[in-house]
Amino acid sequence: MFDAKSFVAGLPSLPGVYRMLGEGGEALYVGKARDLKKRVSSYFHKQAGSPRIEMMLGQVAAIEVTATRSEGEALLLENNLIKSLAPRYNILFRDDKSYPYLEITGHRYPRLGFHRGAKDRRNRYFGPFPHAYAVRESIQLLQRVFRLRTCEDTVFENRSRPCLLHQIQRCTAPCTGRIAPQAYAEDVANALLFLEGREDDVIRNLNEKMNSASDARRYEEAAAYRDQVRALSRVQARQYVESNRGVDADVVACVIEGGIACVNLVMIRGGRHVGDRSFFPSNAEGAAAAEVIGAFLEQHYLEQPMPGLIVTSEPVELENAITPSHGERRIWLDMACKNAELAIAQRVRDRATQEGRLAALREALGLPEGLQRIECFDISHTMGEATVASCVVYDRQQMQKGEYRRFNIRDIAPGDDYAAMRQVLARRYERVSADAGRIPDLVLVDGGKGQAGVAAAVLRDLGLHQVGVVGVAKGPERKPGMEELIIESEARSLQLAPSHPGLHLVQQIRDEAHRFAVLGHRARRGRARTTSMLSEIPGIGARRRQALLEHFGGLRGVQAAAVDDIAKVEGISRALAERIYRHLHEQAAA
């Protein structure tokens, strides 16, 4: 038995991280502490705090601690350990992509764009936004009002005439000198004020310019300013959260219904509601809403900037966090709670649908009740070129995108789909078999009897006799609903009704495998063709090829460039530029 009293007596009063371990050495819980002695001892008081914590403490066989120099360092270590150990009693939020930002570059003619990842000090960033489409919606709005460029620098520097965006009045065409640098800088300054929530200043500036242009009888210019003012006024009426212009805030609400916990995050930037996002943590069974919110805030703000105000549905120990009882901020919170309730209801509906589909498939194919994990394979190529195989995973009643894999197929005869299927299955399941990894209950292959037979043979050779194999053969004219299912182990085929829920599940998984394979194939084919087209030109080596691609932003940019533009690239003579131009256009014509 774990002797908590003697263990706690030897702990230091230092910041650090503690790990509670079970009998088998598995991590039960990882936590951080400002004072290790006080925090760990608090678990072993007479009152455990909740049934969930009491259950965890009953399984503790040992505790390990790591002292750190500061509480901030402890927070970083805690987060890394949670990600690597995935403890059973830690409330975990899925580690997602970094949030997107809206970017205005620091060039002479700044570019408006979408950004994700590391930031450049020369540029300005606004956000974060909860979704990519929220950023793109803001970009479209700014294009309509301020008409800033969105093209890449390689395109901007090589334009000889305005593009379509200028013709539809979404860009002032600084690439061809249609707007003076000073006038463009004023548009950029107004866009920055707008993004900072100072739209009243923007409207005042535009009104002054409109009146000045009108007084000088420049009526077309005055009308353009008038249209900008009207557009901004419409945005004000629709976008802002009442009186809180210029406010940056996150609204975090947790709702628990039917054993499902959901955290909804509403983002308000510059007083503007830019969207919301719902999160469903794992290991949250039996946890209180306050615990869930505390775990979310710790994990979320470790890698995201913290706004000046955080509104939460439960009190938390955070300096700039509040839990309002009335007023406008309470309205924000009610909105986030409603969003969480709607997300839970949708999740319940989706889960019921998936459960019904899986049960129907098991019944139709005569599969065991315990079937949960399905892996599906698809092969994609163009006349044997750049063959790529995909593997997608359906488990726990949803597609597990983090477990998808692609395989570049090599050393086979072009177009030999059987050999490609044999290679991808061997590569996929040799590792699973050797490392005792996750073995699927069912393997789907996109194809008929031949592909299903190859798949079954590979699995038998690897000793995975228990894994079922089903081929999904396309129907006449590839019509959805007419698919034929090849049950390899029983040497029979089955055609389900187009409305059959089990067939809908098969179609969902098969279509996802096809989509994932096609994306990989197109990327591989594009890389190969880019390299080969330029490599075929005499006098173009690796260094010149790289210089061309970097200067024009890819092969399409090189193909669209004039001879004079190509000759401007370092290391490219006029004669070589003409040869490049002629070769690429002859290839395009062919």
C-alpha positions in Angstrom: 0.0 0.0 0.0 1.2 3.5 -0.8 2.2 5.4 2.4 1.0 8.9 1.6 1.8 10.4 5.0 5.5 9.5 4.9 5.8 10.4 1.2 4.3 13.9 1.7 6.6 14.5 4.7 9.6 14.3 2.4 8.3 16.6 -0.3 9.9 20.1 -0.8 7.9 23.3 -0.8 9.0 24.1 -4.4 7.1 24.5 -7.7 7.0 21.4 -9.8 5.1 18.5 -11.4 3.7 15.4 -9.8 2.8 12.1 -11.5 0.4 9.6 -9.8 1.1 6.1 -10.9 -0.9 2.9 -10.8 0.3 -0.6 -9.9 1.6 -1.3 -13.3 3.5 2.0 -13.4 1.0 3.6 -15.7 0.3 7.3 -15.3 -3.0 8.0 -13.7 -2.7 11.8 -13.3 -0.2 14.5 -14.0 -0.5 17.9 -12.2 1.5 21.0 -11.6 2.0 22.8 -8.3 3.2 26.1 -6.9 4.1 24.3 -3.8 4.5 20.5 -4.2 4.2 19.7 -0.5 0.9 21.6 -0.1 -0.6 20.5 -3.4 0.1 16.7 -3.0 -0.9 16.6 0.6 -4.3 18.2 -0.2 -5.3 15.0 -2.0 -5.0 12.9 1.1 -7.3 14.9 3.4 -10.4 13.2 4.8 -12.6 14.8 2.1 -11.3 13.7 -1.4 -13.4 16.4 -3.2 -15.3 14.2 -5.7 -16.0 10.6 -6.4 -13.8 10.8 -9.4 -10.8 11.9 -7.4 -11.6 9.3 -4.7 -11.6 6.6 -7.3 -8.2 7.7 -8.6 -6.6 7.9 -5.2 -7.7 4.3 -4.6 -5.5 3.2 -7.5 -2.4 5.2 -6.6 0.6 2.9 -6.0 3.3 5.5 -6.3 3.9 9.2 -6.9 6.8 10.8 -8.7 7.7 14.5 -8.5 9.9 16.8 -10.5 10.9 20.2 -9.0 11.2 23.1 -11.4 12.5 26.7 -11.1 9.1 28.4 -11.5 5.4 27.7 -11.8 5.6 28.7 -15.5 8.2 26.0 -16.1 6.0 23.5 -14.2 3.1 24.4 -16.5 5.2 23.6 -19.6 6.5 20.4 -18.2 3.0 19.3 -17.2 1.6 19.9 -20.6 4.4 17.9 -22.3 3.9 15.0 -19.9 0.1 15.0 -20.4 0.6 14.9 -24.2 3.2 12.1 -24.0 1.6 10.0 -21.2 -2.1 10.6 -21.8 -3.0 9.9 -18.1 -6.4 8.3 -17.5 -7.6 10.9 -15.1 -6.4 14.1 -16.8 -9.1 15.9 -18.8 -7.5 16.0 -22.2 -8.4 18.3 -25.1 -7.4 17.3 -28.6 -4.1 18.8 -29.7 -5.2 20.7 -32.8 -3.6 22.9 -35.4 -2.5 26.3 -34.4 -5.2 28.9 -34.8 -5.2 31.1 -37.9 -4.5 34.8 -38.1 -5.1 37.6 -40.5 -1.8 39.0 -41.7 -0.8 42.4 -43.1 2.7 42.3 -44.4 5.4 44.9 -43.9 6.1 45.5 -47.7 6.0 48.8 -49.5 2.6 47.7 -50.8 1.4 45.5 -47.9 -0.4 42.3 -48.6 -3.5 41.1 -46.9 -3.5 37.4 -46.2 -4.2 34.2 -44.2 -1.5 33.1 -41.8 -0.8 30.0 -39.6 2.4 29.2 -37.9 5.5 31.2 -36.9 5.2 35.0 -37.0 7.5 37.5 -38.8 8.3 40.6 -36.8 8.0 42.7 -40.0 4.3 41.9 -40.3 1.2 42.7 -38.3 -1.1 39.9 -37.2 -4.7 40.0 -36.0 -6.5 37.2 -34.2 -6.5 34.4 -33.4 -9.6 33.3 -35.2 -11.5 30.1 -34.3 -11.7 28.8 -37.9 -10.0 29.4 -41.3 -13.3 30.5 -42.8 -13.6 33.3 -40.2 -10.2 34.7 -41.4 -11.2 34.4 -45.1 -14.5 36.1 -44.4 -12.6 39.1 -42.8 -10.3 39.2 -45.8 -13.2 39.4 -48.2 -14.7 42.2 -46.1 -11.5 44.2 -46.1 -11.1 43.6 -49.9 -14.6 45.1 -50.5 -13.9 48.1 -48.3 -10.2 48.9 -48.6 -9.2 47.0 -51.8 -5.9 45.8 -50.5 -3.9 43.2 -52.5 -4.0 39.5 -51.6 -1.6 38.1 -54.2 1.7 36.5 -53.4 4.8 38.6 -53.8 6.1 36.4 -56.7 2.9 37.2 -58.6 2.8 40.8 -57.5 6.3 41.5 -58.7 5.7 40.0 -62.2 2.4 41.4 -63.2 2.2 43.5 -66.4 -1.5 44.2 -66.2 -4.2 44.3 -63.5 -5.9 41.0 -62.6 -9.6 40.1 -62.3 -9.7 41.4 -58.7 -9.1 44.9 -59.9 -11.8 44.6 -62.6 -14.4 43.6 -59.9 -13.2 46.4 -57.6 -11.6 44.2 -55.0 -8.0 45.6 -55.5 -6.5 48.9 -56.5 -3.8 47.2 -58.6 -0.7 48.5 -57.0 1.2 45.9 -59.0 0.8 48.0 -62.1 1.0 51.4 -60.5 -2.8 52.1 -60.7 -2.6 53.7 -57.2 0.1 55.9 -55.7 2.1 54.6 -52.8 0.7 57.3 -50.5 -2.9 56.5 -51.3 -2.3 52.8 -50.9 -0.6 53.5 -47.5 -3.8 55.4 -46.4 -5.9 52.4 -47.3 -3.6 50.2 -45.3 -3.7 52.5 -42.3 -7.6 52.6 -42.4 -7.6 48.8 -42.6 -5.4 48.6 -39.5 -7.6 51.0 -37.6 -10.6 48.9 -38.5 -9.0 45.7 -37.3 -8.1 47.4 -34.1 -11.8 48.2 -33.5 -11.4 51.9 -34.3 -13.9 52.0 -37.1 -15.3 55.3 -35.9 -11.9 56.9 -36.7 -11.9 55.3 -40.1 -15.4 56.6 -41.0 -14.5 60.1 -39.8 -11.4 60.1 -42.0 -13.3 58.9 -45.0 -16.1 61.4 -44.5 -13.5 64.2 -44.4 -11.9 63.0 -47.6 -15.4 62.6 -49.2 -16.3 66.2 -48.3 -13.0 67.5 -49.5 -13.3 65.7 -52.8 -16.8 67.0 -53.2 -15.8 70.6 -52.5 -13.1 70.2 -55.2 -15.7 68.8 -57.6 -14.0 65.5 -57.8 -17.3 63.7 -57.7 -16.2 60.2 -58.8 -13.6 60.2 -56.0 -16.2 61.5 -53.5 -18.6 58.7 -54.5 -15.9 56.1 -53.9 -15.4 57.4 -50.4 -19.1 57.4 -49.9 -19.4 53.8 -50.8 -16.6 52.9 -48.4 -18.5 54.7 -45.6 -21.7 52.9 -46.4 -20.0 49.5 -46.4 -18.4 50.2 -43.0 -21.7 51.3 -41.5 -23.3 48.1 -42.6 -20.5 46.1 -41.0 -20.9 48.1 -37.7 -24.6 47.2 -37.6 -23.9 43.5 -38.1 -20.5 42.6 -36.6 -20.1 44.4 -33.3 -21.0 43.1 -29.8 -23.0 46.1 -28.7 -20.9 48.7 -26.8 -17.6 46.8 -26.5 -15.8 48.3 -29.4 -12.1 47.5 -29.3 -12.4 44.8 -26.7 -10.4 41.5 -27.1 -12.1 38.7 -25.1 -12.6 35.0 -24.9 -15.8 33.6 -23.6 -15.5 30.0 -22.2 -18.5 28.0 -21.2 -18.8 24.4 -20.2 -22.0 22.3 -20.3 -22.3 18.7 -19.2 -25.3 16.8 -20.3 -25.9 13.0 -20.4 -22.3 12.4 -19.4 -20.9 14.4 -22.3 -18.8 17.5 -21.5 -18.5 20.3 -24.1 -16.5 23.5 -23.9 -17.5 26.3 -26.2 -15.0 29.1 -26.9 -16.4 32.4 -28.3 -13.7 34.8 -29.6 -14.3 38.5 -29.7 -11.5 40.6 -31.3 -11.6 44.3 -31.6 -15.2 44.2 -30.2 -16.2 42.0 -33.2 -17.6 38.5 -32.8 -15.3 36.4 -35.0 -16.7 33.0 -34.4 -16.9 30.1 -31.9 -15.6 26.6 -31.6 -16.7 23.6 -29.5 -14.3 21.1 -27.8 -15.1 17.7 -26.4 -12.5 16.5 -23.9 -11.6 12.9 -23.2 -11.2 11.5 -19.7 -13.8 13.9 -18.4 -16.3 11.3 -17.0 -17.5 12.4 -13.6 -15.6 15.7 -13.7 -17.3 18.9 -12.6 -17.6 21.8 -15.0 -15.0 23.9 -13.1 -12.4 21.1 -13.5 -13.1 20.9 -17.3 -12.8 24.6 -17.7 -9.6 24.7 -15.6 -8.0 22.0 -17.8 -9.1 23.8 -21.0 -7.6 27.1 -20.0 -4.3 25.6 -18.9 -3.9 23.6 -22.2 -5.4 26.3 -24.5 -3.4 29.3 -23.4 -0.1 27.4 -23.2 0.3 28.0 -26.9 -2.2 30.7 -27.6 -2.0 34.4 -26.7 -4.3 35.3 -23.8 -6.7 38.2 -24.4 -7.2 41.1 -22.0 -10.5 39.6 -20.8 -11.7 36.0 -20.2 -15.3 35.3 -19.4 -16.0 31.9 -17.9 -19.1 30.0 -16.8 -17.3 28.8 -13.7 -15.0 30.7 -11.3 -11.3 30.0 -12.1 -8.0 31.2 -10.6 -7.0 33.5 -13.4 -6.2 37.2 -13.0 -8.1 38.5 -15.9 -11.0 36.0 -15.7 -14.5 36.9 -14.6 -17.8 35.1 -14.1 -20.5 37.7 -14.7 -24.0 37.4 -13.2 -25.7 40.1 -15.3 -25.1 42.6 -18.1 -23.8 42.3 -21.6 -21.0 39.9 -20.6 -23.6 37.6 -19.1 -25.3 37.6 -22.5 -22.0 36.6 -24.1 -21.8 33.7 -21.6 -25.4 32.6 -22.2 -24.6 32.6 -25.9 -21.6 30.3 -25.4 -23.6 28.0 -23.1 -26.3 27.7 -25.8 -23.6 26.9 -28.4 -22.3 24.1 -26.2 -25.8 22.7 -25.7 -26.3 22.7 -29.5 -23.0 21.0 -30.0 -23.8 18.2 -27.5 -27.2 17.6 -29.2 -25.5 17.4 -32.6 -22.9 15.0 -31.2 -25.6 12.8 -29.7 -27.4 12.7 -33.0 -24.2 11.9 -34.9 -23.3 9.1 -32.4 -26.8 7.5 -32.7 -26.5 7.6 -36.5 -23.0 6.1 -36.4 -24.0 3.4 -33.9 -27.0 2.5 -36.2 -24.8 2.3 -39.3 -22.2 0.2 -37.6 -24.8 -2.2 -36.1 -26.5 -2.5 -39.6 -23.1 -3.3 -41.2 -22.3 -5.9 -38.6 -25.7 -7.6 -39.1 -25.5 -7.5 -42.9 -22.0 -9.0 -43.1 -22.4 -11.4 -40.2 -19.6 -9.7 -38.2 -19.0 -10.0 -34.5 -20.7 -7.6 -32.0 -17.3 -6.3 -30.8 -16.3 -4.9 -34.2 -15.3 -1.2 -33.8 -12.1 -0.4 -35.8 -12.2 -0.4 -39.6 -9.3 0.5 -41.9 -9.8 1.2 -45.6 -7.2 1.3 -48.4 -7.3 2.9 -51.8 -4.8 3.2 -54.6 -4.5 6.4 -56.8 -2.4 7.0 -59.9 -2.6 8.5 -63.4 -1.7 5.8 -66.0 0.6 4.2 -63.5 2.4 7.6 -62.7 3.1 8.6 -59.1 1.2 5.8 -57.4 0.0 6.6 -53.9 -1.9 4.4 -51.4 -4.0 5.7 -48.6 -5.1 4.1 -45.3 -7.9 5.8 -43.3 -9.2 4.7 -39.9 -12.7 4.5 -38.6 -12.8 3.9 -34.8 -14.9 4.9 -31.8 -17.7 5.7 -34.2 -15.9 8.4 -36.1 -13.1 8.9 -38.6 -9.7 9.2 -36.8 -7.9 11.7 -39.0 -4.8 11.7 -36.8 -4.2 8.0 -37.7 -4.5 8.4 -41.5 -1.4 7.3 -43.4 -0.2 7.6 -47.0 2.3 5.4 -48.8 4.4 6.2 -51.9 4.4 3.0 -53.9 7.7 2.2 -55.6 9.4 -0.6 -57.6 6.2 -2.0 -59.2 5.1 -2.2 -62.8 3.1 1.0 -63.7 -0.6 0.4 -63.2 -0.3 -2.9 -61.3 -2.9 -2.2 -58.6 -2.5 -5.7 -57.2 1.2 -5.2 -56.5 0.4 -1.8 -55.1 -2.2 -3.2 -52.7 0.2 -6.0 -51.7 2.9 -3.5 -50.9 0.8 -1.1 -48.9 -0.8 -3.8 -46.8 2.6 -5.4 -46.1 4.1 -2.1 -45.0 1.1 -1.2 -42.9 0.7 -4.5 -41.0 4.3 -5.7 -40.7 4.8 -3.0 -38.1 1.4 -3.7 -36.4 2.2 -7.4 -36.1 5.8 -6.9 -34.9 5.0 -4.2 -32.4 1.6 -5.6 -31.2 0.1 -2.4 -32.4 -3.6 -1.7 -32.9 -5.1 -4.4 -35.2 -8.3 -3.6 -37.1 -11.4 -5.6 -36.8 -12.2 -5.2 -40.5 -10.2 -4.1 -43.6 -12.0 -2.5 -46.5 -10.3 -2.3 -49.9 -11.5 -0.3 -52.8 -11.8 -2.9 -55.5 -13.3 -6.3 -56.4 -12.4 -9.9 -55.9 -8.8 -9.5 -57.0 -7.9 -6.7 -54.5 -9.8 -8.5 -51.7 -7.9 -11.7 -52.4 -4.6 -10.0 -52.3 -5.5 -8.3 -49.0 -6.5 -11.5 -47.4 -3.4 -13.3 -48.6 -1.1 -10.6 -47.1 -2.9 -10.7 -43.8 -2.7 -14.5 -43.6 1.1 -14.3 -44.3 1.4 -11.9 -41.4 -0.5 -14.1 -39.1 -3.5 -11.8 -38.9 -6.1 -14.5 -39.7 -8.7 -12.9 -37.4 -9.0 -9.7 -39.5 -12.0 -9.7 -41.9 -11.5 -8.4 -45.4 -14.2 -6.9 -47.6 -13.8 -5.5 -51.1 -15.9 -2.6 -52.2 -16.5 -3.0 -56.0 -18.0 0.0 -57.8 -21.4 -0.6 -59.4 -22.4 0.0 -63.0 -21.2 3.4 -64.3 -19.8 3.9 -60.8 -23.3 4.8 -59.6 -23.5 5.4 -55.8 -25.7 2.8 -54.1 -24.9 0.1 -56.6 -21.7 -1.1 -54.9 -21.0 -4.8 -54.5 -19.4 -6.0 -51.3 -16.9 -8.9 -51.7 -16.8 -10.9 -48.5 -13.5 -12.7 -49.0 -13.6 -15.2 -46.2 -17.0 -16.6 -47.4 -16.2 -16.3 -51.1 -19.5 -14.5 -51.7 -20.7 -11.1 -52.7 -23.5 -8.9 -51.4 -25.4 -5.9 -52.7 -27.1 -3.9 -50.1 -30.1 -1.6 -50.8 -29.1 2.0 -51.6 -30.9 3.2 -48.4 -29.1 0.6 -46.2 -27.4 2.3 -43.2 -24.5 -0.2 -43.4 -23.8 0.7 -47.0 -23.8 4.4 -46.1 -21.0 3.7 -43.5 -19.0 1.8 -46.1 -19.5 4.6 -48.6 -18.4 7.2 -46.1 -15.2 5.3 -45.2 -14.4 4.4 -48.9 -15.0 8.0 -50.1 -12.6 9.3 -47.4 -9.9 6.8 -48.4 -10.3 7.9 -52.0 -10.2 11.6 -51.2 -7.0 11.1 -49.1 -5.3 9.0 -51.8 -6.1 11.4 -54.6 -4.7 14.4 -52.6 -1.5 12.5 -52.0 -1.2 11.4 -55.6 -1.8 14.9 -57.0 0.9 16.3 -54.7 3.4 13.7 -55.7 2.6 13.9 -59.4 2.9 17.7 -59.3 6.3 17.6 -57.6 7.5 15.0 -60.1 6.3 17.0 -63.2 7.7 20.3 -61.9 11.1 18.7 -61.5 11.0 16.8 -64.8 9.8 19.6 -67.0 12.6 21.9 -66.0 15.2 19.2 -65.8 14.6 18.3 -69.5 15.8 21.7 -70.6 19.6 21.7 -71.4 21.5 24.1 -69.2 19.1 23.9 -66.3 20.6 22.2 -63.3 19.4 21.9 -59.7 20.5 25.4 -58.7 18.9 27.3 -61.6 15.8 25.2 -61.3 15.4 26.2 -57.7 16.1 29.8 -58.5 13.3 29.9 -61.1 10.8 28.2 -58.8 11.5 30.5 -55.9 11.4 33.7 -58.1 8.1 32.8 -59.8 6.5 30.9 -56.9 6.3 27.6 -58.7 6.1 26.0 -62.2 2.9 27.9 -63.1 4.6 31.2 -62.5 7.5 30.2 -64.7 5.1 29.1 -67.5 3.2 32.4 -67.3 6.3 34.6 -67.4 7.6 36.4 -70.4 11.1 35.9 -71.8 12.2 39.3 -70.4 11.0 38.3 -66.9 12.7 34.9 -67.0 16.0 36.6 -68.1 15.9 38.7 -64.9 16.5 35.6 -62.7 20.0 35.3 -61.5 22.0 32.9 -63.6 19.6 32.9 -66.5 20.9 34.5 -69.8 18.6 35.9 -72.5 19.3 32.9 -74.7 18.6 30.4 -71.9 15.4 32.3 -71.1 14.2 32.0 -74.7 15.0 28.2 -74.5 13.0 27.8 -71.3 10.1 29.8 -72.6 10.0 27.8 -75.9 10.3 24.4 -74.1 7.5 25.1 -71.5 5.1 26.4 -74.1 5.8 23.5 -76.5 5.1 21.1 -73.6 1.8 22.9 -72.8 0.7 22.8 -76.4 1.5 19.0 -76.6 
